[in-house]
Amino acid sequence: MKIKSSKTATKPTVARKPRTTRKCATKAAAEKAPVTKAEEQKDAEKIVSLTSSFEPGREVYAVGTFNNWQLWDKSTKMTDKKGDGVYSITMRLKPGRYEYKFFLVTGGKGDWTEDVQNAEKIPNSMGTFNSVLVVE
């Protein structure tokens, strides 16, 4: 049996106009889009201060959803500048709703306590309450 080879016919080349590309909305394009001043202000971090009174000489941490409940986080360690038991911390947080508690350390052991100066609280899965901080 003999197999015939066949040549494929070639089409004549025609000069074409270059295609114009359409811009499509992609995630990358959206990320590069200019941010309006309203959006910029909405997402801007705010300076927030927490203050509470405890026994002087303790280590006190503000722990919550703003730091993923990480204990011993130096960035959330509160200070007692005057040594009078008034502990405070200043943080930069984006607008939102945060749950938190204070973690008090004495002799290597820690105790959780809610912010008694903040009336807004929410029950947690441990059967106690978390304090709520709303940053606008």
C-alpha positions as CSV (number, residue, x, y, z in Angstrom):
1,M,0.0,0.0,0.0
2,K,1.3,3.4,-1.0
3,I,0.6,6.4,1.2
4,K,0.4,9.7,-0.6
5,S,1.7,12.8,1.2
6,S,-0.5,15.8,0.8
7,K,0.6,19.3,1.1
8,T,-1.5,21.6,3.1
9,A,-2.6,24.7,1.2
10,T,-1.1,27.9,2.6
11,K,-3.3,30.9,2.9
12,P,-2.1,34.1,1.6
13,T,-0.8,36.5,4.2
14,V,-3.0,39.6,4.6
15,A,-1.8,42.7,6.4
16,R,-4.1,43.3,9.4
17,K,-4.7,46.2,11.6
18,P,-3.2,45.8,15.1
19,R,-5.8,44.9,17.6
20,T,-6.7,47.3,20.3
21,T,-6.6,45.8,23.7
22,R,-9.4,46.3,26.2
23,K,-8.6,46.9,29.8
24,C,-10.3,44.5,32.1
25,A,-10.9,45.0,35.8
26,T,-8.5,42.6,37.5
27,K,-7.4,42.4,41.1
28,A,-4.0,43.7,40.1
29,A,-5.6,46.6,38.2
30,A,-7.9,47.3,41.1
31,E,-5.0,47.4,43.5
32,K,-3.2,50.0,41.4
33,A,-6.3,52.1,41.1
34,P,-6.1,55.5,42.8
35,V,-7.4,55.6,46.3
36,T,-9.9,58.3,47.1
37,K,-9.4,60.5,50.1
38,A,-12.5,59.1,51.8
39,E,-11.2,55.5,51.4
40,E,-7.7,56.6,52.6
41,Q,-9.2,58.2,55.7
42,K,-11.5,55.1,56.3
43,D,-8.5,52.8,56.3
44,A,-6.1,55.1,58.1
45,E,-4.8,53.9,61.4
46,K,-6.1,55.7,64.5
47,I,-4.2,56.3,67.7
48,V,-6.0,54.5,70.5
49,S,-5.1,54.6,74.2
50,L,-6.1,52.1,76.9
51,T,-5.6,52.9,80.6
52,S,-6.5,50.9,83.7
53,S,-5.4,50.6,87.3
54,F,-3.8,47.5,88.8
55,E,-1.4,46.7,91.6
56,P,1.9,48.5,90.9
57,G,4.9,46.4,89.9
58,R,3.1,44.0,87.6
59,E,3.5,43.1,84.0
60,V,0.3,44.0,82.2
61,Y,-0.5,43.3,78.5
62,A,-3.4,44.4,76.4
63,V,-4.3,41.3,74.4
64,G,-7.0,40.9,71.8
65,T,-8.1,40.5,68.3
66,F,-5.9,43.4,67.3
67,N,-2.8,41.1,68.0
68,N,-4.5,37.7,67.4
69,W,-4.6,37.1,71.2
70,Q,-0.8,36.7,71.3
71,L,0.5,36.6,74.9
72,W,3.8,38.2,75.9
73,D,3.6,40.4,72.8
74,K,6.1,43.3,73.7
75,S,4.1,45.6,71.4
76,T,1.1,45.3,73.7
77,K,2.8,45.6,77.0
78,M,1.3,48.3,79.1
79,T,3.5,50.7,81.1
80,D,3.1,52.2,84.6
81,K,5.3,55.4,84.0
82,K,4.7,56.9,87.5
83,G,4.8,53.6,89.4
84,D,1.3,54.3,90.9
85,G,-0.5,51.4,89.3
86,V,-2.0,53.3,86.4
87,Y,-1.0,51.3,83.3
88,S,-1.5,52.6,79.8
89,I,-0.8,51.7,76.2
90,T,-1.1,53.7,73.0
91,M,-1.6,51.7,69.8
92,R,-2.3,52.4,66.1
93,L,-5.4,50.5,64.9
94,K,-7.4,50.5,61.7
95,P,-11.1,51.3,62.1
96,G,-13.1,48.3,63.3
97,R,-14.4,46.4,66.2
98,Y,-11.9,44.7,68.5
99,E,-12.3,42.4,71.5
100,Y,-9.7,42.5,74.2
101,K,-8.7,41.7,77.8
102,F,-5.8,42.5,80.1
103,F,-3.3,39.8,80.9
104,L,-1.7,40.4,84.4
105,V,1.5,38.6,85.2
106,T,2.8,38.0,88.7
107,G,5.6,35.5,89.5
108,G,5.4,34.0,86.0
109,K,1.7,33.2,86.3
110,G,-0.9,35.2,84.4
111,D,-4.5,36.1,85.0
112,W,-7.0,37.5,82.6
113,T,-9.3,40.4,83.4
114,E,-11.7,42.5,81.5
115,D,-11.4,46.3,81.3
116,V,-13.6,47.4,84.2
117,Q,-13.7,51.0,82.9
118,N,-15.2,49.8,79.6
119,A,-19.0,49.0,79.9
120,E,-19.1,47.4,76.4
121,K,-18.5,43.7,76.8
122,I,-19.3,40.5,74.9
123,P,-19.5,36.9,76.1
124,N,-16.6,34.6,75.0
125,S,-16.2,30.9,74.6
126,M,-14.5,30.6,78.0
127,G,-17.7,31.6,79.9
128,T,-16.3,35.0,80.7
129,F,-16.5,38.4,78.9
130,N,-14.2,40.3,76.5
131,S,-14.2,44.0,76.5
132,V,-15.1,45.6,73.2
133,L,-13.2,48.5,71.5
134,V,-14.7,50.3,68.5
135,V,-12.3,52.4,66.5
136,E,-14.0,54.8,64.1
